[in-house]
Amino acid sequence: MADLLKLGVLISGSGSNLQSIINHIENGSLKAVIKIVISNTPDAFGIERAKKHGIEVKILNHQDFKNRDAFDTEMIRVLREAEVDLVVLAGFMRLLTPAFLQSFPQKVINIHPALLPSFPGIHVQKKALDYGVKFSGCTVHFVDEGVDTGPIIIQAVVPIQDDDTEEILAARILKEEHRIYPQAIQFFSEGRIDITGRKVRIKTAKSITVQAVHNPPLNGF
Ligand code: GRF
C-alpha cells in the first residue's frame, strides 16, 4: 500500500463517480487507495457505496459549523490525518475556501459535466441544451478559487441529439465522467501531470488522432 496514491474523496450526493473510482481500483486499472470519504450531507447515497466497500467515511454536515472557514478547517484536519496525496471532488456541492486550497496546493481536482470553460456552475446539461450547442461533455480540472475555472486535465466530448432531454444528455455525459475521472487520477498516480500556468500536459500521452467531428454529420463535404 506504501506506493499507492492516497485519495480523499469529497461527496454530497449519489456518488456514481466515487463508485467508478472504487470499481477501477478493485479491477486493478487504477493504482490508488481511498483513505477517506467525506460527505457534507448525512443522507448522501455515496456513503452507502463507500461503506459497502469497507472505506472509512466521515460525515461533516456543513450546517453544524459556524461558518465556511470552520467547516473547511475540520475537513483539512480529517484529510491530513488520513495523509491523503490527492483530494478528489466527486459531486461535492460546496465551494472551497482559499485556506483549503492552500493546504493542498495543486492537489485538489473536480469533475464537471460540461466542456469548460463553457457552462460553469450548476444545471449545466440543461444550459447546454437550451443554448443549442451541438456538443457537450465533461471536464476534470484542478480546483482554484474560481467556480470551475482551474487548469484542465482531461475532457470528453459527446454529441447532443435533437431529441435529447436533460436526463438523456446527463446520462450520456455521466458515462464518460466515469471513464475520464479514473484516468485523470491514474495520470496522477503515474506522476505524469505537468502544470505550467494554466496549461496541463500529460507526459508521454498518446496524441489524439481524430481530426474533427461534425454534428450534424457532413453529407459529402
Ligand atoms: C456529476 O455529474 C458531476 O460531474 C457533478 O455532479 C454530478 C455528481 O454525480 N459535479 P455523482 O454524485 O458522482 O453521481
Residues whose N, C-alpha, C, O or C-beta is under 5 A from the ligand:
A	BS01	GRF	G13 S14 G15 S16 N17 L18 A90 G91 I111 H112 P113
